[in-house]
């Protein structure tokens, strides 16, 4: 078992890192200051470099690379800014992978090349006001009628809502209760009957839109059905890979905070010597490094085991849960080591901490991942509704 990257992967990592450090900081600064996504030009630049859909089949415009290649690219970009990295996240780990695995030829040919070219970002719309962790409680309904799908309902907490060009919408497509009635439909921005609520502004995640989505007799062709009623398991299998993207974002935030504070503790002097010469600081840095390496190995295991398909819910949940907690812990330690400078907006750590907390909420909360892990251990799902 070899835990090192190949020569080709190290070369990819170095080239992405050089590009990110040279070209992206000014863009990232603007995203953070304005809370607006980067313009279309950076998406086109990502496409030109082959970063968008790097793990998608070349038949549809991707680079035909591995999921590990996608992790390598996403981490280096997200170290600079998760807002700037968001189109890569969606193209490599988001609903585009559900299209690639389960979509019909119409959806694959109409969406995937545009995703890889940077012309569109495809977002996923899952949660609702009354259905977050209890996702099978969703009520947004889709009815097939005369060759069209008619959608009605409200969605919430959709990252990219109002800015992304298309959405994979989880909806109830039959009267069967729970998961059996759930499927998914692709709805493009501009569809009549589709509208967006007031934009949310979060503690972190600046540059990533979020808003309620309203469907009022929104009509799309029947070819836009990604999976019909009863396809909930397929959707969640694909979402296990999205959790690996979430894991990568957490790792990138934590690693970049660690890199900054490691240098800071060597440059900053107190009591006549560098901070790193204090044993307490050495212990904190070592603990941070331990958790970062463990997070990366868990992530690499999940995506490597998924190269012939999609990751297991166990691998992806363990990786996400551990990396989410690591990001919060590492950014907190980094801020403490920097003292008042860490709390200042003149330095990047306060932003890293704000972003770190979000990933443990998005994509399934940390405690939900722990329930998933225990379910896998005992071989059964737990009924949270049982008295």
C-alpha positions, 0 to 999 in steps of 0.5 A, spaced: 500 500 500 503 506 497 501 512 501 505 517 496 502 521 490 505 519 483 510 523 479 504 525 475 500 527 481 505 531 484 506 535 478 499 536 478 499 539 485 505 543 484 502 546 477 495 548 481 499 551 487 503 555 483 497 558 479 493 559 485 498 563 489 500 567 483 493 569 480 488 568 485 489 572 491 487 579 488 480 575 486 479 572 493 480 578 496 475 581 492 470 576 493 471 576 501 470 584 501 464 584 496 461 577 498 460 576 490 462 570 486 468 571 481 466 573 474 465 568 469 472 569 466 475 565 472 471 560 471 473 560 463 480 560 466 479 554 470 476 550 464 482 552 460 486 549 465 482 543 465 480 543 472 473 543 471 470 536 471 477 533 471 474 527 474 469 527 468 469 522 462 473 526 456 467 524 452 463 530 455 469 535 456 472 532 462 479 530 463 478 523 464 482 524 471 481 520 477 477 523 484 484 523 487 486 528 481 480 532 483 481 532 490 488 535 489 486 540 484 480 543 489 485 543 495 490 547 492 485 552 489 480 552 496 487 554 500 486 561 497 479 561 497 473 557 498 468 562 494 473 562 488 474 554 488 466 553 488 465 552 481 471 546 481 467 543 487 460 543 484 464 540 477 468 535 480 464 533 486 457 536 486 451 534 482 455 533 476 457 527 478 450 524 479 448 526 472 455 523 469 453 516 473 445 516 473 443 521 467 440 520 461 444 521 454 440 528 454 442 530 460 449 528 460 450 531 453 446 538 454 449 539 461 456 536 462 460 539 456 457 546 459 460 545 466 466 543 463 467 549 459 465 553 465 459 556 461 454 553 467 455 551 474 450 546 476 448 546 484 444 541 488 437 543 491 435 538 497 433 542 503 426 545 505 424 549 511 421 543 514 426 538 511 434 538 513 437 533 516 430 529 515 431 529 508 425 524 506 420 529 509 421 534 503 414 536 500 416 539 493 412 536 488 413 534 481 408 531 477 409 528 470 403 531 465 403 531 457 411 530 456 412 535 462 414 535 469 411 540 473 414 543 480 411 546 486 414 547 492 420 551 496 427 549 497 432 552 502 439 552 503 441 551 496 449 553 495 449 557 489 441 559 489 440 565 484 447 565 481 448 558 478 445 556 472 441 550 473 439 546 479 438 538 481 432 539 485 430 533 490 422 532 489 417 528 491 415 524 485 409 519 487 405 519 493 409 514 496 411 516 503 418 517 505 424 515 501 420 511 496 417 517 493 423 521 492 426 523 485 430 529 482 429 533 476 434 538 473 431 545 472 435 551 469 435 558 471 430 562 467 425 557 467 418 560 468 415 559 475 422 558 478 424 564 482 428 566 488 428 569 495 432 574 498 439 572 498 442 569 505 448 572 508 452 567 512 458 568 517 462 565 512 462 562 505 462 569 502 462 569 495 457 563 495 450 565 494 444 562 498 437 563 498 430 560 498 428 557 491 420 557 489 417 553 484 410 555 482 408 550 476 415 551 473 415 546 467 421 542 464 421 537 459 420 530 462 427 528 459 430 533 465 428 527 470 435 525 473 432 519 477 424 518 478 421 516 484 424 511 488 431 513 486 433 516 493 438 511 494 442 513 487 441 520 489 445 519 496 450 514 493 452 520 489 452 525 494 457 521 498 462 523 493 459 530 494 461 529 501 468 528 499 468 535 496 466 538 503 471 534 506 476 537 501 474 544 502 475 543 510 482 540 509 484 546 505 481 551 510 485 548 515 491 546 512 492 554 509 490 556 516 496 551 519 501 553 513 500 561 515 500 560 523 507 555 522 510 561 519 507 566 523 510 562 530 517 562 527 517 570 525 513 573 531 517 574 537 515 574 545 520 574 551 526 575 546 525 569 542 520 566 537 514 563 539 515 556 536 521 556 541 516 555 547 514 548 548 506 549 549 506 552 542 510 546 539 505 541 542 499 545 539 503 545 532 504 538 533 497 536 534 494 540 528 499 537 524 497 530 526 489 531 525 491 534 518 495 528 516 489 524 519 484 528 515 488 527 508 489 520 509 481 518 510 479 523 504 484 519 500 482 513 502 474 515 500 476 517 493 481 512 492 476 506 494 471 510 489 475 510 483 470 504 480 464 508 482 462 512 488 465 512 495 461 508 501 457 512 505 462 509 511 468 512 508 465 518 506 462 520 512 468 518 516 472 523 512 467 528 512 466 528 520 473 528 522 475 533 517 470 538 519 472 537 526 479 538 524 478 544 521 474 547 527 480 545 531 485 547 527 483 554 525 481 555 533 488 553 535 491 558 529 487 564 532 489 562 539 496 562 537 496 569 533 492 572 539 489 579 537 492 578 530 488 572 529 482 576 531 484 581 526 481 582 519 487 584 517 490 577 517 486 571 514 485 566 520 478 569 522 476 568 515 478 561 515 475 560 522 468 562 519 469 558 513 471 552 517 464 552 521 460 552 515 463 545 512 460 541 518 453 544 517 453 543 510 452 537 506 450 533 512 451 536 519 457 532 523 452 529 528 448 526 522 455 523 519 456 520 526 449 516 526 451 514 519 457 511 521 454 507 527 449 505 522 454 502 518 457 498 524 451 495 526 448 494 519 442 497 520 438 504 519 436 508 525 429 510 525 429 517 528 422 518 529 421 512 533 418 514 540 
